């Protein structure tokens, strides 16, 4: 009898221990996983083979560059501040930014991530302890002939007024041989994302204070260094991140209408002005639209779940081609430029063809443009 | 019973932090004899709208430059919530606003907390703005960083490249008077705690200085609320453990439990009003680099949105 009671007691103790532990562990499994760190693209499950995109796509995550080819990711560089890859026109190499806490530099790397050359030298001289003696270079792009490096560079700057301006320099030279192309607005962040165009000059994103004193972004175009340039989009549209289609006739961009939303918008481009806007994605945050080199669609970055890390998405061409007829917006009298101006309100909602989420557990750098080799 | 014990053990960190951080007693200082503002709003009374309440959000630089209980409030945001209409109004109070402090004398409003803790900050805002404040939430610099990291980061459309060559390196640096460079690039992106802090704290590169920073702070608050909707109660222990000691509030535990489901129901961004007291509501020619309030414009605005 005593043994039975002892066994019963021991059994109950075991049951209590198991129940208590199980409850603790069970509650742990009910966590939302919102704080789970992003997986490396090379390790993420499910892997990206579910949808094979054409060519090779280059992306950045956590300071490392990755390539996505035939549905498989490869890590090209260590996690050491690498971001913003951009291809040589012939696809032979890439230029990319390596950012530290105090400065960033443009490097030439091959398609396997090996550093071939450092192009800029933006670190302050060793004895200079003034943090302002360092410089930033961002958004490198090469001209069609591959000899000129376009970038956003924080020179000139005056004390606290640190703005990025569009510069062009010989890829084989130094920034001292470079040329300042744009005049950035003071205390705005400046001019960024240069996109050299066939007609000469560059399209870029300019930040300004809008009529309501809020900071807004606009696409601008300038054909000559130090010329005034002109706006391609209105302040109310609040557009940025231009990306040219492979045939050079369309521009994809991100417009936010001064709100915490973003729209993937496309417009025709005739080398001088943008045509009617067409919204392709409007129901989620979107960043970095990039045209497939074969014209089969547009890749972009967007959260996989609400308020989550940014994943790779794919929008097939069927979503936006053939273009639906839409009336041209009428110019605004007295407007700052002569090009067609759109309505300040968001264009009509997206067509029924849906974007496809390619990755699920990654955390791509949404401030880093994608590079796509056909 | 053992299951209950297991559950209790799981939530112990949250409960411990919650007990330490919540339900803080507000001690309002006695009105100063020189108070000339009491006639503006003799005794702000609770809102007449059923269920509506007003919270004062306070954010402080609490690095080693300051003694623990005498920090300035770099950020002061009045938030009014009307559950019945699902409306939220956020009004950022400039930290340099030259006002009459509840503890006596005139100074920048960011000093109110330093002189008398949350009670003095609340009393100052109540007497000067003529509002009734139900509760306060105070968070330190590191607390915001840890909170955002604990919820897995936030998604924000950053308005512009935030460039600052002289950003204070006072959180993780051994020398709190050091500087570092900051470049938060623009556009839709996922921000971790440190980068979100840089985005809301930097002001050197903004023509509107503290006003521009206030607008960014409201963006990040909205993003935190958006992310909070994804959380489950089982996340609370990890979050509590992360922010322990960096957050204080007068809101009691029972009210927190009521507010969590309420936060998820505020879905319409058009129902969320954001106000920053730019000129002409203020003008920047006050003493010692302060900003003078234009009460003739501010008070009708406050009466409209914080009745």
Interface residues (C-beta under 8 A of the other chain):
Chain A: X15 X16 X17 X19 X20 X21 X22 X23 X24 X27 X28 X30 X31 X32 X34 X35 X36 X99 X101 X102 X103 X104 X131 X132 X134 X136 X138 X154 X157 X160 X161 X162 X163 X164 X186 X187 X188 X189 X190 X192 X205 X207 X209 X213 X214 X215 X216 X217 X240 X241 X254 X256 X259 X260 X261 X262 X285 X286 X287 X303 X305 X306 X307 X308 X309 X310 X363 X365 X366 X367
Chain B: X1 X2 X3 X4 X5 X6 X7 X9 X10 X11 X149 X150 X151 X152 X153 X154 X155 X156 X157 X159 X160 X161 X162 X163 X164 X165 X166 X179 X180 X181 X183 X185 X186 X187 X188 X189 X190 X204 X205 X206 X207 X208 X212 X215 X219 X222 X223 X226 X227 X229 X230 X231 X232 X233 X234 X235 X238 X269 X278
